[in-house]
């Protein structure tokens, strides 16, 4: 029923953000819709992506660092919590993903400035968040 109700919505772009010191998901929980997630810096995290509920996710050049598991031990095992009922693809992030869901062929219909994961991290740390107007 939800597939028919949502019909590809929401459609969201998540780009050039800094997610840090997260006890929960970052970039987030994705259900239904299409999600273009690129050039983000995710640091001190437990979970990165949670893919479920027919979501379509394109992850590109995201930089993950200092992940921990449920015992608070260093681990990147939580970069993708995949329930197997979404569509997911990663290109160029600095970690590998253990994927259960099918690989998506979807790409956004607009132009994007995708950097390398390392360049994105440097850009995000310098520019994301509230800035002082000069």
C-alpha positions in Angstrom: 0.0 0.0 0.0 2.8 2.4 0.8 4.5 1.9 -2.6 1.3 3.1 -4.3 0.8 5.9 -1.8 4.2 7.5 -2.1 4.9 6.9 -5.8 8.6 8.0 -5.6 8.2 10.6 -2.9 9.9 12.1 -1.0 12.7 13.2 -3.3 15.6 14.5 -1.3 19.2 15.7 -1.9 21.5 15.6 1.1 24.9 17.2 0.3 27.8 18.9 1.8 26.8 18.4 5.5 28.8 17.5 8.5 27.3 14.8 10.8 29.3 14.3 13.9 29.0 12.6 17.3 25.8 10.7 16.5 24.1 8.2 18.7 21.6 7.7 16.0 21.6 7.5 12.2 23.4 10.0 10.0 22.8 10.7 7.2 19.6 9.0 8.2 16.8 6.5 7.9 15.5 6.2 4.4 12.0 4.8 3.6 10.2 5.2 0.3 11.3 7.9 -2.2 14.5 8.8 -3.9 17.6 10.1 -2.0 20.7 11.6 -3.6 23.3 11.7 -0.8 26.8 13.0 -1.7 29.8 14.8 -0.4 28.9 14.5 3.3 31.3 14.1 6.2 30.1 11.5 8.8 32.3 11.3 11.9 31.9 9.6 15.3 28.9 7.6 14.2 27.1 4.4 15.2 24.8 4.0 12.1 25.2 5.7 8.8 22.5 4.8 6.3 19.4 2.7 7.2 17.9 1.5 4.0 14.4 0.0 4.1 10.8 0.4 2.8 11.5 0.6 -0.9 13.8 3.6 -0.7 16.1 4.3 -3.6 19.4 5.7 -2.4 22.4 6.9 -4.4 25.4 7.5 -2.1 28.4 9.2 -3.6 31.7 10.4 -2.2 30.7 10.4 1.4 33.5 10.4 4.0 33.0 8.2 7.1 35.4 8.2 10.1 35.6 7.1 13.7 32.6 4.7 13.6 31.8 2.6 16.6 29.8 -0.6 17.2 27.2 -1.2 20.0 30.0 -1.9 22.4 31.6 1.4 21.6 34.6 -0.3 19.9 36.0 1.1 16.7 34.1 -0.2 13.7 32.6 0.8 10.4 30.1 -2.1 10.4 27.3 0.4 10.8 27.8 2.4 7.7 24.9 0.6 6.1 22.0 -1.0 8.0 20.3 -2.6 5.0 17.0 -4.4 5.5 17.1 -5.8 2.0 13.9 -4.1 0.7 15.4 -0.9 -0.7 17.7 -0.1 -3.7 21.1 1.2 -2.9 24.3 2.1 -4.7 27.5 3.8 -3.5 30.2 5.3 -5.7 33.4 6.7 -4.3 32.9 6.8 -0.6 35.9 6.0 1.5 34.4 2.8 3.1 32.9 -0.4 1.8 29.3 -1.3 2.3 27.8 -4.8 3.0 24.6 -4.6 0.9 21.5 -6.8 1.0 19.2 -4.7 -1.2 19.5 -4.7 -5.0 21.8 -2.1 -6.6 19.9 0.9 -8.0 20.3 2.1 -11.5 18.6 5.4 -10.6 20.6 8.7 -11.0 19.3 12.2 -10.4 18.2 14.2 -13.5 20.2 17.3 -12.4 23.8 18.3 -12.5 25.9 18.0 -9.3 29.4 18.9 -8.3 30.6 15.6 -6.8 34.1 15.8 -5.3 36.2 12.9 -4.0 35.3 11.8 -0.5 38.5 13.3 0.9 37.9 16.7 -0.9 34.3 16.7 0.2 35.4 16.2 3.8 37.8 19.2 3.6 35.1 21.3 1.9 32.4 20.4 4.4 34.6 21.1 7.5 35.4 24.5 6.1 32.0 25.5 4.9 29.1 23.5 6.5 27.0 25.0 9.2 26.4 28.5 10.4 29.1 31.0 9.2 30.1 34.4 10.2 29.1 37.0 7.5 32.1 39.1 6.6 
